[in-house]
């Protein structure tokens, strides 16, 4: 519940991992919150950090939050949108540690919970009155750097991707920022 509140507070349409961490910190009493605090994180400083990732209102809320665009900030253009170089460098540095494989993005099957309204990628949950498998129920995924919507629809520029098995990158971000040779982030 706190994660949803944090997403709403940041005007994000989807709950991402950043909102989950904020929710854990906000809860404050659990083991996870204690460990995060011991690691030096605080709710207010993390909120400020996440807000600093935001570039413009046209950028996906799952990766870069919405703040007015400042033309004086160092930026780079990806898919016609301006991204802060600091954001791209930080993301690319984290993502370079993984092995990436080129894949065509395809919708994933999910399990829908009719009682709680959530979904799960754990297809081993029994299909019954409460849980049901929805073939191709996960229809899109944002690029981990620019937020570009990857999907099976929209042609090769939307479906040709790279993945590390957990996260996805559009071709442009992979080749510009993550590929071992020729990473262009200055």
Backbone bond lengths (Angstrom), bond angles and torsions (degrees), N, CA, C in turn:
res aa  C-N    CA-C-N  psi(-1)  N-CA   C-N-CA  omega(-1)  CA-C   N-CA-C  phi
1 X - - - 1.443 - - 1.526 110.85 -
2 X 1.338 117.43 -41.99 1.455 119.72 179.07 1.528 111.65 -63.73
3 X 1.336 117.27 -36.10 1.464 120.74 179.13 1.522 110.06 -62.39
4 X 1.326 117.28 -41.61 1.468 120.98 177.63 1.522 110.58 -63.77
5 X 1.317 117.22 -40.15 1.465 121.05 176.97 1.527 111.20 -61.92
6 X 1.333 116.05 -41.38 1.469 120.25 -179.46 1.523 110.75 -67.56
7 X 1.329 117.34 -39.07 1.464 120.24 176.89 1.520 109.76 -62.56
8 X 1.322 116.51 -43.78 1.461 120.92 178.70 1.521 111.27 -63.44
9 X 1.317 116.77 -41.64 1.469 121.95 179.53 1.532 111.20 -59.00
10 X 1.351 115.68 -35.36 1.461 121.09 -179.86 1.529 112.48 -91.77
11 X 1.330 116.54 6.21 1.465 123.14 179.10 1.521 111.89 61.75
12 X 1.336 116.91 33.52 1.452 122.12 178.35 1.516 109.21 -93.46
13 X 1.325 116.10 143.27 1.457 122.17 -178.29 1.524 112.52 -83.46
14 X 1.332 116.92 -23.02 1.461 121.39 -177.81 1.517 109.48 -126.21
15 X 1.317 115.59 152.60 1.461 120.68 176.71 1.517 107.69 -88.63
16 X 1.318 116.11 120.88 1.458 121.58 179.09 1.518 110.60 -110.69
17 X 1.334 115.75 178.71 1.461 120.07 -178.41 1.524 111.56 -61.16
18 X 1.341 117.27 -31.69 1.466 119.58 178.26 1.520 111.35 -63.74
19 X 1.326 117.01 -34.88 1.463 120.82 178.75 1.530 110.89 -72.03
20 X 1.339 116.16 -35.08 1.460 120.09 177.77 1.524 110.89 -64.06
21 X 1.336 116.48 -43.04 1.468 119.94 178.64 1.529 110.12 -64.79
22 X 1.317 117.34 -43.72 1.471 119.80 176.17 1.524 110.88 -59.33
23 X 1.336 116.71 -40.78 1.456 120.68 178.72 1.520 112.04 -62.66
24 X 1.336 116.79 -40.77 1.462 120.39 177.57 1.521 111.31 -63.62
25 X 1.322 116.13 -43.43 1.471 119.78 178.19 1.523 111.10 -64.58
26 X 1.298 116.30 -39.70 1.463 121.01 -179.52 1.525 111.78 -65.19
27 X 1.333 116.46 -36.68 1.460 120.70 178.23 1.526 109.52 -62.18
28 X 1.308 117.21 -43.20 1.454 123.26 167.32 1.510 119.35 78.41
29 X 1.309 120.25 -25.72 1.457 121.24 -172.26 1.527 114.60 -101.22
30 X 1.291 118.85 -20.58 1.459 121.92 -174.49 1.518 113.22 -77.48
31 X 1.313 115.04 169.96 1.458 121.75 179.51 1.531 111.22 -60.59
32 X 1.332 116.41 -41.72 1.472 119.96 -179.62 1.527 110.56 -60.81
33 X 1.332 117.11 -44.30 1.467 120.81 179.07 1.524 110.61 -62.97
34 X 1.322 117.14 -40.94 1.465 120.20 178.80 1.517 111.34 -63.44
35 X 1.330 116.69 -43.29 1.467 120.50 179.20 1.528 111.36 -64.40
36 X 1.328 116.72 -40.99 1.464 120.04 178.37 1.522 110.93 -64.00
37 X 1.321 116.79 -41.36 1.469 120.66 178.12 1.522 111.36 -65.63
38 X 1.328 116.58 -40.63 1.468 120.38 177.35 1.524 111.42 -63.50
39 X 1.330 116.41 -28.28 1.466 121.34 178.10 1.529 111.44 -79.95
40 X 1.341 116.73 -0.89 1.451 120.68 175.76 1.510 115.82 98.08
41 X 1.327 118.13 8.19 1.458 120.81 -179.99 1.525 110.52 -90.07
42 X 1.308 115.22 142.62 1.462 120.14 172.52 1.524 107.30 -131.77
43 X 1.321 115.72 154.44 1.454 121.00 -176.54 1.523 111.33 -57.85
44 X 1.316 117.76 -50.62 1.469 120.36 -176.02 1.525 112.82 -66.86
45 X 1.346 117.10 -42.47 1.473 118.28 -179.30 1.522 111.30 -67.75
46 X 1.337 116.87 -35.91 1.461 119.26 178.36 1.521 111.26 -70.13
47 X 1.326 117.69 -37.51 1.471 120.33 174.69 1.523 110.43 -58.84
48 X 1.330 116.59 -43.75 1.466 120.32 178.91 1.520 111.01 -63.67
49 X 1.333 116.56 -42.59 1.465 120.52 179.85 1.522 110.96 -61.68
50 X 1.317 116.67 -46.38 1.466 120.59 -179.61 1.523 110.06 -64.24
51 X 1.314 117.42 -39.45 1.463 120.39 177.36 1.520 111.76 -63.40
52 X 1.332 117.49 -31.05 1.466 120.66 -179.81 1.522 111.94 -69.80
53 X 1.328 118.03 -16.09 1.463 121.17 178.33 1.505 111.60 -74.83
54 X 1.289 117.78 -18.71 1.461 122.10 -172.06 1.518 110.78 -73.80
55 X 1.337 114.15 141.42 1.456 118.89 -176.83 1.514 111.43 -118.68
56 X 1.300 118.38 -66.00 1.465 121.10 -177.82 1.520 109.54 -143.52
57 X 1.295 116.28 164.65 1.458 119.94 -174.08 1.518 113.06 -70.32
58 X 1.346 118.77 -11.16 1.457 120.53 178.90 1.509 113.43 -89.47
59 X 1.323 118.20 -0.31 1.451 121.45 -175.99 1.515 110.59 -92.53
60 X 1.304 115.87 145.23 1.465 121.06 -178.76 1.515 112.02 -54.50
61 X 1.312 116.38 132.82 1.457 121.63 -179.25 1.512 111.70 -68.73
62 X 1.309 118.72 -18.83 1.459 119.43 -177.60 1.519 111.86 -77.06
63 X 1.322 118.49 -16.29 1.450 119.05 -178.02 1.517 113.17 -120.88
64 X 1.296 118.06 -43.34 1.449 120.56 -176.62 1.516 109.27 -133.77
65 X 1.305 116.59 116.56 1.457 120.90 -175.83 1.527 114.41 -66.36
66 X 1.333 116.17 171.93 1.458 123.00 -174.35 1.527 112.75 -95.83
67 X 1.304 116.59 110.29 1.453 122.39 170.86 1.520 106.86 -134.08
68 X 1.332 117.82 158.11 1.468 118.31 177.32 1.530 110.79 -57.73
69 X 1.307 116.22 141.00 1.462 121.06 -179.09 1.514 109.93 -75.64
70 X 1.329 116.82 130.80 1.456 123.32 176.24 1.528 107.05 -107.24
71 X 1.349 118.72 110.66 1.464 120.67 -176.58 1.526 113.45 -65.75
72 X 1.341 118.23 -12.31 1.457 120.95 179.91 1.528 113.09 -84.04
73 X 1.314 117.39 -11.39 1.463 120.40 179.70 1.525 109.54 -78.09
74 X 1.351 117.31 139.53 1.468 119.70 177.69 1.521 109.77 -62.84
75 X 1.336 116.09 129.26 1.455 119.71 -175.77 1.524 110.71 -142.90
76 X 1.325 113.58 169.65 1.459 122.07 176.91 1.526 106.56 -137.75
77 X 1.327 116.62 149.25 1.462 120.16 -179.20 1.527 110.70 -97.31
78 X 1.324 115.24 131.50 1.462 122.32 176.02 1.524 107.40 -136.05
79 X 1.310 117.53 123.93 1.470 122.81 -178.90 1.529 111.57 52.83
80 X 1.325 116.71 37.47 1.457 120.78 176.84 1.517 115.07 79.05
81 X 1.326 117.84 4.63 1.471 121.09 178.32 1.518 109.58 -116.18
82 X 1.313 115.71 150.23 1.455 121.27 178.98 1.523 109.43 -90.38
83 X 1.329 117.17 131.16 1.462 123.31 176.31 1.517 108.82 -121.44
84 X 1.310 116.39 142.47 1.456 120.42 176.62 1.527 109.55 -64.35
85 X 1.329 116.16 132.25 1.460 119.95 179.16 1.522 110.08 -60.77
86 X 1.327 118.03 -37.71 1.472 120.66 179.16 1.525 110.85 -58.59
87 X 1.327 117.27 -41.41 1.468 121.63 178.79 1.521 109.97 -64.77
88 X 1.333 116.46 -46.62 1.463 121.02 -177.05 1.527 110.12 -63.98
89 X 1.335 117.78 -43.96 1.466 121.13 179.61 1.524 111.17 -60.74
90 X 1.321 115.97 -46.46 1.464 120.66 -178.96 1.530 110.28 -62.35
91 X 1.321 116.71 -45.18 1.465 120.91 -179.88 1.522 110.85 -65.04
92 X 1.331 116.67 -47.54 1.465 121.08 -177.57 1.524 111.00 -62.88
93 X 1.318 117.40 -40.57 1.468 120.78 179.65 1.530 110.23 -60.41
94 X 1.324 116.53 -43.99 1.459 120.60 179.20 1.533 110.62 -65.89
95 X 1.327 117.29 -40.69 1.466 121.48 -173.67 1.532 113.20 -78.51
96 X 1.325 118.53 -21.82 1.465 121.41 -179.17 1.524 112.61 -66.11
97 X 1.321 117.78 -18.31 1.462 120.19 -178.25 1.535 112.81 -73.65
98 X 1.329 117.64 -12.85 1.454 121.86 -176.32 1.522 111.68 -98.00
99 X 1.324 114.95 156.49 1.463 121.15 170.53 1.527 106.83 -84.95
100 X 1.316 117.33 133.49 1.464 122.40 -177.28 1.510 110.32 -114.32
101 X 1.312 115.83 139.78 1.465 122.90 -179.56 1.524 107.75 -124.36
102 X 1.315 115.19 135.51 1.466 119.18 177.96 1.527 109.40 -75.62
103 X 1.323 115.60 130.00 1.467 121.78 -178.36 1.525 109.75 -143.51
104 X 1.311 115.21 154.50 1.457 121.08 169.86 1.525 106.03 -87.80
105 X 1.322 117.13 126.05 1.466 120.66 -179.60 1.515 108.97 -73.14
106 X 1.323 115.73 129.72 1.466 121.88 179.09 1.521 108.39 -130.04
107 X 1.326 117.40 149.15 1.470 119.79 176.66 1.528 111.03 -57.75
108 X 1.319 115.36 145.71 1.459 121.48 -178.83 1.522 110.45 -106.23
109 X 1.317 115.42 147.47 1.461 120.00 173.72 1.525 108.53 -75.03
110 X 1.326 116.27 144.49 1.462 122.25 177.82 1.520 109.04 -135.48
111 X 1.317 115.69 165.71 1.456 121.80 173.67 1.521 107.14 -109.01
112 X 1.336 116.88 123.53 1.463 122.10 179.62 1.519 109.44 -96.08
113 X 1.339 115.67 137.76 1.458 122.80 177.94 1.523 107.27 -101.57
114 X 1.332 117.57 108.04 1.467 120.94 -175.98 1.519 112.33 -70.32
115 X 1.323 118.58 -22.76 1.465 121.47 -178.84 1.526 111.66 -81.51
116 X 1.334 116.81 -48.66 1.465 121.97 -177.06 1.526 112.79 -93.82
117 X 1.325 117.19 -18.59 1.455 120.56 178.61 1.507 115.04 84.09
118 X 1.324 119.03 4.05 1.452 121.80 -178.67 1.513 112.15 -91.07
119 X 1.335 114.65 179.40 1.453 120.54 175.93 1.520 108.84 -130.18
120 X 1.315 115.71 161.22 1.456 122.36 177.75 1.514 108.42 -141.04
121 X 1.322 115.61 149.97 1.460 120.30 174.38 1.525 110.70 -92.69
122 X 1.324 116.92 -3.26 1.459 122.14 179.08 1.519 108.90 -79.85
123 X 1.317 116.23 97.15 1.456 121.21 -176.01 1.528 112.85 -77.61
124 X 1.335 117.41 -0.79 1.461 119.91 178.77 1.528 112.13 -80.76
125 X 1.339 117.17 -10.21 1.456 120.46 176.82 1.520 107.99 -63.21
126 X 1.333 115.73 134.65 1.462 119.57 -176.67 1.519 111.40 -62.21
127 X 1.299 114.72 136.57 1.445 121.71 176.65 1.530 107.22 -82.88
128 X 1.304 117.84 118.77 1.454 120.84 -177.60 1.514 110.21 -156.64
129 X 1.320 116.39 -148.69 1.465 119.37 -178.59 1.517 111.94 -69.76
130 X 1.351 117.92 -37.36 1.456 119.93 -177.60 1.536 111.58 -86.89
131 X 1.315 117.19 -41.10 1.462 121.68 -175.90 1.524 109.73 -111.68
132 X 1.327 115.07 137.53 1.461 118.38 175.86 1.520 109.46 -143.29
133 X 1.303 115.96 142.51 1.463 121.81 178.52 1.521 108.37 -77.09
134 X 1.310 115.88 130.84 1.465 121.88 176.84 1.533 106.55 -112.99
135 X 1.317 116.00 105.19 1.466 121.28 -179.69 1.526 109.51 -64.85
136 X 1.334 116.04 126.07 1.461 120.93 179.11 1.514 113.37 66.01
137 X 1.329 117.15 28.37 1.467 121.38 -175.95 1.523 114.91 -73.84
138 X 1.326 117.67 -19.88 1.477 121.04 177.60 1.515 105.37 -101.90
139 X 1.339 117.32 103.34 1.468 120.90 -166.91 1.521 115.76 -100.20
140 X 1.315 117.49 -10.46 1.468 118.81 -179.40 1.516 110.01 -154.21
141 X 1.327 114.73 161.75 1.461 122.06 -177.86 1.525 107.35 -149.60
142 X 1.332 118.98 137.20 1.459 119.20 178.52 1.530 111.87 -83.48
143 X 1.325 116.57 147.87 1.461 121.56 171.21 1.526 107.42 -61.36
144 X 1.319 117.12 137.09 1.463 121.93 -176.18 1.524 113.07 -67.93
145 X 1.314 118.50 -13.67 1.468 120.34 178.70 1.525 111.22 -105.68
146 X 1.324 117.43 -55.11 1.474 119.17 -171.04 1.525 113.99 -101.83
147 X 1.328 117.75 -10.86 1.456 120.03 -179.24 1.513 114.33 81.10
148 X 1.339 118.43 1.73 1.464 123.24 178.44 1.515 108.36 -53.60
149 X 1.306 116.99 130.53 1.460 121.15 -176.24 1.519 111.10 -75.38
150 X 1.327 115.77 116.37 1.451 122.42 176.78 1.520 107.80 -93.63
151 X 1.315 116.67 133.69 1.461 120.16 -179.39 1.522 109.13 -158.34
152 X 1.316 115.84 166.72 1.457 120.41 178.13 1.515 110.81 -74.32
153 X 1.327 116.52 -19.90 1.463 121.24 179.00 1.515 109.48 -99.25
154 X 1.307 117.21 153.75 1.454 120.91 179.27 1.504 113.99 101.70
155 X 1.318 116.88 8.49 1.447 120.53 174.89 1.514 113.92 84.04
156 X 1.348 115.73 -177.56 1.464 121.68 -175.36 1.527 113.82 -60.89
157 X 1.332 117.89 -31.58 1.474 118.24 -179.35 1.524 112.38 -65.30
158 X 1.319 117.43 -20.72 1.475 121.64 177.18 1.530 112.47 -98.29
159 X 1.337 117.03 -26.21 1.460 118.85 -173.08 1.526 114.39 -105.23
160 X 1.337 118.64 -21.70 1.462 121.11 177.34 1.527 107.59 -79.89
161 X 1.339 116.81 116.89 1.461 120.69 -171.61 1.526 110.90 -141.52
162 X 1.330 113.68 178.65 1.456 122.06 168.81 1.518 106.59 -124.93
163 X 1.344 115.87 144.90 1.462 119.83 178.25 1.519 109.97 -137.61
164 X 1.325 114.88 152.07 1.461 120.93 172.34 1.527 109.52 -104.98
165 X 1.327 116.84 10.87 1.449 122.45 -178.24 1.515 112.75 97.03
166 X 1.322 116.33 -12.85 1.465 121.16 179.82 1.518 111.38 -131.30
167 X 1.321 116.17 -43.57 1.458 121.42 -178.61 1.513 109.21 -113.59
168 X 1.331 114.46 162.63 1.460 120.66 -176.51 1.520 109.18 -127.66
169 X 1.332 115.49 146.50 1.461 122.15 176.32 1.518 109.66 -128.40
170 X 1.335 115.62 139.70 1.458 119.25 172.16 1.530 107.38 -70.79
171 X 1.327 116.52 161.58 1.463 120.50 -178.81 1.521 111.59 -59.86
172 X 1.332 116.73 -40.95 1.463 120.06 -177.16 1.521 111.80 -62.09
173 X 1.323 117.82 -47.41 1.466 120.68 -179.68 1.523 111.41 -67.04
174 X 1.321 116.51 -39.19 1.462 118.81 179.05 1.523 110.10 -60.90
175 X 1.324 116.75 -51.73 1.467 119.73 -175.50 1.527 112.39 -70.09
176 X 1.315 118.19 -36.34 1.468 120.51 -178.16 1.526 113.45 -77.02
177 X 1.348 117.17 -36.87 1.452 118.90 -166.01 1.527 115.92 -122.71
178 X 1.329 118.73 -21.87 1.462 119.44 -171.65 1.524 113.16 -114.47
179 X 1.322 118.23 -33.26 1.464 121.29 -179.11 1.524 109.41 -53.49
180 X 1.323 116.89 141.30 1.465 121.60 -174.82 1.528 113.11 -57.99
181 X 1.333 116.38 -37.21 1.456 118.95 178.80 1.508 109.69 -106.80
182 X 1.317 115.85 138.05 1.445 121.03 173.08 1.528 115.51 80.81
183 X 1.321 118.45 18.37 1.466 119.28 176.29 1.523 108.14 -61.64
184 X 1.318 116.92 122.49 1.461 121.77 -168.12 1.521 116.34 -95.19
185 X 1.297 119.87 2.33 1.471 119.29 -176.95 1.510 108.53 -70.90
186 X 1.321 115.87 116.89 1.473 120.09 -177.62 1.509 111.75 -84.85
